Amino acid sequence: MSIEIKISLNDGLYLKEPQESKLGRNIIKHSILMIDEFGFECFNFKKLAKEINSTEASIYRYFENKHLLLLFLVNWYWEWVSYLIKINTMNIDNPRKILKIIIHSFVSASKDNPGVIYVNESRLHNIVISEGMKAYHTKEVDKERSKGFFKSYENLVKSVSDIIKEINSDFKFPFALATNLFEMSNNQIYFAKHLPKLTDVSIDKDDVNQVEDMLNYFADKLLV
């Protein structure tokens, strides 16, 4: 069963809001599936148009290029994680408990959400893990930051850093820890699946409990 959730994103990421039309939602849905299956380098609008029985011109009416489409998808995921954290921590006052819920949301966001018809959250999570850094490890990162394209990520990190400061107001690196908890959750899952000699955790199918335990261990040791 789907839940009608509208994720609001920076309107500079698109030319026409794709979540508001059938074609736009189809673009989102199938771009996620195709990027996950074939990789971002092999993905292009010509292949996407063929997949959805449309035209390249129609897709270009929504997105200027595939880089901005990737940025849109990654931003959607950042906002989705923020939404999950907000819902899952509602009416909870203990900051240590909140941080544990945040970490759980980081490593299992694709399982925790009830779904949106045009977004396969599990497949999108795969993209964030394997392709996400390509959205901001670019020559245009400073220009794109000035346009607010990474505000969703910055807001997510700030919300986590605020909880870290509540736990230990003397901790010197709350933003760095918040960022690293999120990035490590993705990197360690990727390493466990593809480069197991780069991590101490293992993943049985989609079970990410060891990653969650590791992140909680680091957080507990640092925030004494």
Phi and psi in degrees as GROMACS dihedral restraints (atoms count N, CA, C in turn):
[ dihedral_restraints ]
;  ai    aj    ak    al  type     phi  dphi    fc
    3     4     5     6     1   -92.1    20    10
    4     5     6     7     1   157.8    20    10
    6     7     8     9     1  -117.4    20    10
    7     8     9    10     1   133.3    20    10
    9    10    11    12     1   -78.6    20    10
   10    11    12    13     1    95.8    20    10
   12    13    14    15     1  -121.9    20    10
   13    14    15    16     1   128.1    20    10
   15    16    17    18     1  -107.0    20    10
   16    17    18    19     1   114.6    20    10
   18    19    20    21     1   -88.3    20    10
   19    20    21    22     1   117.9    20    10
   21    22    23    24     1   -88.6    20    10
   22    23    24    25     1   127.6    20    10
   24    25    26    27     1  -125.7    20    10
   25    26    27    28     1   164.5    20    10
   27    28    29    30     1   -54.5    20    10
   28    29    30    31     1   124.5    20    10
   30    31    32    33     1   -74.1    20    10
   31    32    33    34     1    -4.1    20    10
   33    34    35    36     1   -77.3    20    10
   34    35    36    37     1   -11.1    20    10
   36    37    38    39     1   -77.5    20    10
   37    38    39    40     1   -18.8    20    10
   39    40    41    42     1  -139.4    20    10
   40    41    42    43     1   162.6    20    10
   42    43    44    45     1   -92.0    20    10
   43    44    45    46     1   -33.0    20    10
   45    46    47    48     1  -140.3    20    10
   46    47    48    49     1   130.4    20    10
   48    49    50    51     1   -59.3    20    10
   49    50    51    52     1   110.9    20    10
   51    52    53    54     1   -72.5    20    10
   52    53    54    55     1   -21.3    20    10
   54    55    56    57     1   -74.6    20    10
   55    56    57    58     1    -8.5    20    10
   57    58    59    60     1  -101.2    20    10
   58    59    60    61     1     5.0    20    10
   60    61    62    63     1  -140.4    20    10
   61    62    63    64     1   158.5    20    10
   63    64    65    66     1   -62.5    20    10
   64    65    66    67     1   -45.0    20    10
   66    67    68    69     1   -63.8    20    10
   67    68    69    70     1   -43.4    20    10
   69    70    71    72     1   -60.7    20    10
   70    71    72    73     1   -44.6    20    10
   72    73    74    75     1   -65.7    20    10
   73    74    75    76     1   -33.2    20    10
   75    76    77    78     1   -67.0    20    10
   76    77    78    79     1   -37.8    20    10
   78    79    80    81     1   -60.8    20    10
   79    80    81    82     1   -46.9    20    10
   81    82    83    84     1   -60.7    20    10
   82    83    84    85     1   -50.2    20    10
   84    85    86    87     1   -57.1    20    10
   85    86    87    88     1   -51.5    20    10
   87    88    89    90     1   -81.2    20    10
   88    89    90    91     1   -25.5    20    10
   90    91    92    93     1   -66.7    20    10
   91    92    93    94     1   -37.5    20    10
   93    94    95    96     1   -61.6    20    10
   94    95    96    97     1   -48.6    20    10
   96    97    98    99     1   -63.6    20    10
   97    98    99   100     1   -41.1    20    10
   99   100   101   102     1   -74.1    20    10
  100   101   102   103     1   -41.3    20    10
  102   103   104   105     1   -64.9    20    10
  103   104   105   106     1   -39.2    20    10
  105   106   107   108     1   -65.3    20    10
  106   107   108   109     1   -39.6    20    10
  108   109   110   111     1   -77.4    20    10
  109   110   111   112     1   -42.1    20    10
  111   112   113   114     1  -108.6    20    10
  112   113   114   115     1   -16.1    20    10
  114   115   116   117     1    94.2    20    10
  115   116   117   118     1   153.3    20    10
  117   118   119   120     1   -66.5    20    10
  118   119   120   121     1   -37.4    20    10
  120   121   122   123     1   -63.1    20    10
  121   122   123   124     1   -36.7    20    10
  123   124   125   126     1   -85.4    20    10
  124   125   126   127     1    -8.3    20    10
  126   127   128   129     1   -86.1    20    10
  127   128   129   130     1   139.1    20    10
  129   130   131   132     1  -152.6    20    10
  130   131   132   133     1   169.5    20    10
  132   133   134   135     1   -69.3    20    10
  133   134   135   136     1   -27.9    20    10
  135   136   137   138     1   -64.3    20    10
  136   137   138   139     1   -45.3    20    10
  138   139   140   141     1   -66.8    20    10
  139   140   141   142     1   -39.6    20    10
  141   142   143   144     1   -64.0    20    10
  142   143   144   145     1   -43.3    20    10
  144   145   146   147     1   -59.5    20    10
  145   146   147   148     1   -41.8    20    10
  147   148   149   150     1   -64.7    20    10
  148   149   150   151     1   -40.7    20    10
  150   151   152   153     1   -64.0    20    10
  151   152   153   154     1   -38.5    20    10
  153   154   155   156     1   -99.2    20    10
  154   155   156   157     1     8.3    20    10
  156   157   158   159     1    58.3    20    10
  157   158   159   160     1    48.1    20    10
  159   160   161   162     1  -132.5    20    10
  160   161   162   163     1  -158.6    20    10
  162   163   164   165     1  -123.5    20    10
  163   164   165   166     1   155.6    20    10
  165   166   167   168     1   -59.0    20    10
  166   167   168   169     1   -39.7    20    10
  168   169   170   171     1   -59.0    20    10
  169   170   171   172     1   -38.0    20    10
  171   172   173   174     1   -65.4    20    10
  172   173   174   175     1   -39.6    20    10
  174   175   176   177     1   -68.3    20    10
  175   176   177   178     1   -39.8    20    10
  177   178   179   180     1   -66.5    20    10
  178   179   180   181     1   -16.3    20    10
  180   181   182   183     1   -72.7    20    10
  181   182   183   184     1   -18.7    20    10
  183   184   185   186     1  -100.3    20    10
  184   185   186   187     1   -40.8    20    10
  186   187   188   189     1  -132.8    20    10
  187   188   189   190     1   135.1    20    10
  189   190   191   192     1   -66.4    20    10
  190   191   192   193     1   -35.4    20    10
  192   193   194   195     1  -160.9    20    10
  193   194   195   196     1   173.6    20    10
  195   196   197   198     1   -73.8    20    10
  196   197   198   199     1   -23.1    20    10
  198   199   200   201     1   -64.1    20    10
  199   200   201   202     1   -44.2    20    10
  201   202   203   204     1   -68.3    20    10
  202   203   204   205     1   -31.3    20    10
  204   205   206   207     1   -63.9    20    10
  205   206   207   208     1   -44.0    20    10
  207   208   209   210     1   -62.0    20    10
  208   209   210   211     1   -42.2    20    10
  210   211   212   213     1   -60.8    20    10
  211   212   213   214     1   -40.3    20    10
  213   214   215   216     1   -59.5    20    10
  214   215   216   217     1   -48.2    20    10
  216   217   218   219     1   -64.4    20    10
  217   218   219   220     1   -43.2    20    10
  219   220   221   222     1   -66.6    20    10
  220   221   222   223     1   -40.8    20    10
  222   223   224   225     1   -62.6    20    10
  223   224   225   226     1   -39.1    20    10
  225   226   227   228     1   -59.2    20    10
  226   227   228   229     1   -42.5    20    10
  228   229   230   231     1   -66.5    20    10
  229   230   231   232     1   -44.1    20    10
  231   232   233   234     1   -58.0    20    10
  232   233   234   235     1   -43.8    20    10
  234   235   236   237     1   -67.0    20    10
  235   236   237   238     1   -35.0    20    10
  237   238   239   240     1   -65.2    20    10
  238   239   240   241     1   -43.2    20    10
  240   241   242   243     1   -62.5    20    10
  241   242   243   244     1   -42.0    20    10
  243   244   245   246     1   -60.8    20    10
  244   245   246   247     1   -40.6    20    10
  246   247   248   249     1   -62.8    20    10
  247   248   249   250     1   -45.3    20    10
  249   250   251   252     1   -61.1    20    10
  250   251   252   253     1   -43.6    20    10
  252   253   254   255     1   -61.7    20    10
  253   254   255   256     1   -44.1    20    10
  255   256   257   258     1   -60.7    20    10
  256   257   258   259     1   -45.4    20    10
  258   259   260   261     1   -68.4    20    10
  259   260   261   262     1   -43.4    20    10
  261   262   263   264     1   -75.2    20    10
  262   263   264   265     1   -19.6    20    10
  264   265   266   267     1  -105.6    20    10
  265   266   267   268     1     7.1    20    10
  267   268   269   270     1   -59.9    20    10
  268   269   270   271     1   132.7    20    10
  270   271   272   273     1    67.7    20    10
  271   272   273   274     1    17.6    20    10
  273   274   275   276     1  -107.5    20    10
  274   275   276   277     1   128.8    20    10
  276   277   278   279     1  -104.4    20    10
  277   278   279   280     1   -23.5    20    10
  279   280   281   282     1   -74.4    20    10
  280   281   282   283     1   114.3    20    10
  282   283   284   285     1   -64.5    20    10
  283   284   285   286     1   -31.8    20    10
  285   286   287   288     1   -67.9    20    10
  286   287   288   289     1   -39.3    20    10
  288   289   290   291     1   -66.6    20    10
  289   290   291   292     1   -39.2    20    10
  291   292   293   294     1   -61.8    20    10
  292   293   294   295     1   -42.1    20    10
  294   295   296   297     1   -63.7    20    10
  295   296   297   298     1   -37.6    20    10
  297   298   299   300     1   -64.4    20    10
  298   299   300   301     1   -38.8    20    10
  300   301   302   303     1   -66.4    20    10
  301   302   303   304     1   -38.9    20    10
  303   304   305   306     1   -60.6    20    10
  304   305   306   307     1   -46.8    20    10
  306   307   308   309     1   -62.1    20    10
  307   308   309   310     1   -41.6    20    10
  309   310   311   312     1   -61.2    20    10
  310   311   312   313     1   -40.4    20    10
  312   313   314   315     1   -64.5    20    10
  313   314   315   316     1   -38.0    20    10
  315   316   317   318     1   -59.0    20    10
  316   317   318   319     1   -48.3    20    10
  318   319   320   321     1   -87.0    20    10
  319   320   321   322     1   -15.2    20    10
  321   322   323   324     1  -135.9    20    10
  322   323   324   325     1    29.8    20    10
  324   325   326   327     1   -58.7    20    10
  325   326   327   328     1   -34.4    20    10
  327   328   329   330     1   -67.8    20    10
  328   329   330   331     1   -22.8    20    10
  330   331   332   333     1   -92.3    20    10
  331   332   333   334     1   -30.6    20    10
  333   334   335   336     1   -75.8    20    10
  334   335   336   337     1   -26.0    20    10
  336   337   338   339     1   -83.8    20    10
  337   338   339   340     1   151.9    20    10
  339   340   341   342     1   -81.8    20    10
  340   341   342   343     1    -7.6    20    10
  342   343   344   345     1   102.5    20    10
  343   344   345   346     1   148.8    20    10
  345   346   347   348     1  -127.3    20    10
  346   347   348   349     1   135.0    20    10
  348   349   350   351     1   -50.6    20    10
  349   350   351   352     1   -45.4    20    10
  351   352   353   354     1   -93.4    20    10
  352   353   354   355     1     5.5    20    10
  354   355   356   357     1  -127.4    20    10
  355   356   357   358     1   117.9    20    10
  357   358   359   360     1   -87.5    20    10
  358   359   360   361     1    99.4    20    10
  360   361   362   363     1   -64.4    20    10
  361   362   363   364     1   -32.3    20    10
  363   364   365   366     1   -65.6    20    10
  364   365   366   367     1   -43.3    20    10
  366   367   368   369     1   -71.1    20    10
  367   368   369   370     1   -35.4    20    10
  369   370   371   372     1   -65.0    20    10
  370   371   372   373     1   -39.1    20    10
  372   373   374   375     1   -59.9    20    10
  373   374   375   376     1   -40.1    20    10
  375   376   377   378     1   -58.3    20    10
  376   377   378   379     1   -41.1    20    10
  378   379   380   381     1   -65.5    20    10
  379   380   381   382     1   -43.6    20    10
  381   382   383   384     1   -60.5    20    10
  382   383   384   385     1   -39.8    20    10
  384   385   386   387     1   -67.0    20    10
  385   386   387   388     1   -48.4    20    10
  387   388   389   390     1   -92.6    20    10
  388   389   390   391     1   -26.0    20    10
  390   391   392   393     1  -122.6    20    10
  391   392   393   394     1    -9.7    20    10
  393   394   395   396     1   -57.0    20    10
  394   395   396   397     1   -40.7    20    10
  396   397   398   399     1   -64.2    20    10
  397   398   399   400     1   -23.2    20    10
  399   400   401   402     1   -66.6    20    10
  400   401   402   403     1   -17.1    20    10
  402   403   404   405     1   -72.7    20    10
  403   404   405   406     1   -26.9    20    10
  405   406   407   408     1  -131.2    20    10
  406   407   408   409     1    -6.7    20    10
  408   409   410   411     1   -87.7    20    10
  409   410   411   412     1    69.1    20    10
  411   412   413   414     1  -136.3    20    10
  412   413   414   415     1   166.5    20    10
  414   415   416   417     1   -68.7    20    10
  415   416   417   418     1   -19.5    20    10
  417   418   419   420     1   -96.9    20    10
  418   419   420   421     1    10.5    20    10
  420   421   422   423     1   -59.7    20    10
  421   422   423   424     1   -41.4    20    10
  423   424   425   426     1   -67.8    20    10
  424   425   426   427     1   -41.2    20    10
  426   427   428   429     1   -63.7    20    10
  427   428   429   430     1   -42.3    20    10
  429   430   431   432     1   -71.3    20    10
  430   431   432   433     1   -33.2    20    10
  432   433   434   435     1   -64.5    20    10
  433   434   435   436     1   -38.5    20    10
  435   436   437   438     1   -63.3    20    10
  436   437   438   439     1   -22.4    20    10
  438   439   440   441     1   -89.2    20    10
  439   440   441   442     1    -1.0    20    10
  441   442   443   444     1    82.7    20    10
  442   443   444   445     1    19.1    20    10
  444   445   446   447     1   -71.0    20    10
  445   446   447   448     1   -15.7    20    10
  447   448   449   450     1  -113.9    20    10
  448   449   450   451     1    14.5    20    10
  450   451   452   453     1   -61.9    20    10
  451   452   453   454     1   -34.9    20    10
  453   454   455   456     1   -61.8    20    10
  454   455   456   457     1   -42.5    20    10
  456   457   458   459     1   -69.3    20    10
  457   458   459   460     1   -42.8    20    10
  459   460   461   462     1   -61.6    20    10
  460   461   462   463     1   -41.0    20    10
  462   463   464   465     1   -66.6    20    10
  463   464   465   466     1   -38.9    20    10
  465   466   467   468     1   -61.6    20    10
  466   467   468   469     1   -47.5    20    10
  468   469   470   471     1   -63.7    20    10
  469   470   471   472     1   -41.1    20    10
  471   472   473   474     1   -62.5    20    10
  472   473   474   475     1   -41.7    20    10
  474   475   476   477     1   -62.4    20    10
  475   476   477   478     1   -37.2    20    10
  477   478   479   480     1   -73.4    20    10
  478   479   480   481     1   -40.4    20    10
  480   481   482   483     1   -63.5    20    10
  481   482   483   484     1   -33.1    20    10
  483   484   485   486     1   -63.0    20    10
  484   485   486   487     1   -39.4    20    10
  486   487   488   489     1   -67.9    20    10
  487   488   489   490     1   -40.3    20    10
  489   490   491   492     1   -59.7    20    10
  490   491   492   493     1   -42.2    20    10
  492   493   494   495     1   -68.5    20    10
  493   494   495   496     1   -29.9    20    10
  495   496   497   498     1   -66.2    20    10
  496   497   498   499     1   -37.5    20    10
  498   499   500   501     1   -69.9    20    10
  499   500   501   502     1   -44.5    20    10
  501   502   503   504     1  -145.1    20    10
  502   503   504   505     1    99.8    20    10
  504   505   506   507     1   -68.1    20    10
  505   506   507   508     1   -16.7    20    10
  507   508   509   510     1   -91.0    20    10
  508   509   510   511     1    -5.9    20    10
  510   511   512   513     1   -66.3    20    10
  511   512   513   514     1   127.8    20    10
  513   514   515   516     1   -82.7    20    10
  514   515   516   517     1   -16.6    20    10
  516   517   518   519     1  -129.7    20    10
  517   518   519   520     1    55.5    20    10
  519   520   521   522     1   -65.2    20    10
  520   521   522   523     1   -37.9    20    10
  522   523   524   525     1   -70.2    20    10
  523   524   525   526     1   -41.5    20    10
  525   526   527   528     1   -63.1    20    10
  526   527   528   529     1   -41.8    20    10
  528   529   530   531     1   -65.6    20    10
  529   530   531   532     1   -43.5    20    10
  531   532   533   534     1   -59.8    20    10
  532   533   534   535     1   -46.8    20    10
  534   535   536   537     1   -62.4    20    10
  535   536   537   538     1   -44.4    20    10
  537   538   539   540     1   -68.4    20    10
  538   539   540   541     1   -32.8    20    10
  540   541   542   543     1   -62.4    20    10
  541   542   543   544     1   -41.9    20    10
  543   544   545   546     1   -69.6    20    10
  544   545   546   547     1   -48.9    20    10
  546   547   548   549     1   -64.8    20    10
  547   548   549   550     1   -39.5    20    10
  549   550   551   552     1   -64.9    20    10
  550   551   552   553     1   -36.4    20    10
  552   553   554   555     1   -59.3    20    10
  553   554   555   556     1   -39.1    20    10
  555   556   557   558     1   -77.7    20    10
  556   557   558   559     1   -45.9    20    10
  558   559   560   561     1   -63.9    20    10
  559   560   561   562     1   -42.3    20    10
  561   562   563   564     1   -69.1    20    10
  562   563   564   565     1   -33.8    20    10
  564   565   566   567     1   -63.8    20    10
  565   566   567   568     1   -44.5    20    10
  567   568   569   570     1   -62.8    20    10
  568   569   570   571     1   -47.0    20    10
  570   571   572   573     1   -61.2    20    10
  571   572   573   574     1   -43.9    20    10
  573   574   575   576     1   -60.8    20    10
  574   575   576   577     1   -34.3    20    10
  576   577   578   579     1   -81.1    20    10
  577   578   579   580     1   -35.2    20    10
  579   580   581   582     1  -123.0    20    10
  580   581   582   583     1   -29.7    20    10
  582   583   584   585     1  -132.4    20    10
  583   584   585   586     1    65.8    20    10
  585   586   587   588     1   -60.9    20    10
  586   587   588   589     1   -20.4    20    10
  588   589   590   591     1   -78.4    20    10
  589   590   591   592     1    -1.6    20    10
  591   592   593   594     1   -99.7    20    10
  592   593   594   595     1     5.6    20    10
  594   595   596   597     1  -146.1    20    10
  595   596   597   598     1   163.6    20    10
  597   598   599   600     1  -100.9    20    10
  598   599   600   601     1    -1.9    20    10
  600   601   602   603     1  -106.1    20    10
  601   602   603   604     1   158.0    20    10
  603   604   605   606     1  -129.2    20    10
  604   605   606   607     1   157.2    20    10
  606   607   608   609     1  -126.0    20    10
  607   608   609   610     1   122.6    20    10
  609   610   611   612     1   -94.2    20    10
  610   611   612   613     1   105.8    20    10
  612   613   614   615     1    59.4    20    10
  613   614   615   616     1  -116.4    20    10
  615   616   617   618     1  -107.5    20    10
  616   617   618   619     1    18.1    20    10
  618   619   620   621     1   -80.0    20    10
  619   620   621   622     1   113.5    20    10
  621   622   623   624     1  -109.6    20    10
  622   623   624   625     1    22.9    20    10
  624   625   626   627     1   -59.7    20    10
  625   626   627   628     1   -37.4    20    10
  627   628   629   630     1   -65.7    20    10
  628   629   630   631     1   -36.5    20    10
  630   631   632   633     1   -64.5    20    10
  631   632   633   634     1   -44.0    20    10
  633   634   635   636     1   -61.9    20    10
  634   635   636   637     1   -44.0    20    10
  636   637   638   639     1   -61.6    20    10
  637   638   639   640     1   -41.1    20    10
  639   640   641   642     1   -63.0    20    10
  640   641   642   643     1   -45.7    20    10
  642   643   644   645     1   -65.3    20    10
  643   644   645   646     1   -39.8    20    10
  645   646   647   648     1   -63.8    20    10
  646   647   648   649     1   -37.1    20    10
  648   649   650   651     1   -61.6    20    10
  649   650   651   652     1   -49.0    20    10
  651   652   653   654     1   -60.3    20    10
  652   653   654   655     1   -45.5    20    10
  654   655   656   657     1   -63.1    20    10
  655   656   657   658     1   -43.6    20    10
  657   658   659   660     1   -63.8    20    10
  658   659   660   661     1   -39.8    20    10
  660   661   662   663     1   -70.4    20    10
  661   662   663   664     1   -36.7    20    10
  663   664   665   666     1   -78.8    20    10
  664   665   666   667     1   -34.8    20    10
  666   667   668   669     1  -102.5    20    10
  667   668   669   670     1    57.3    20    10
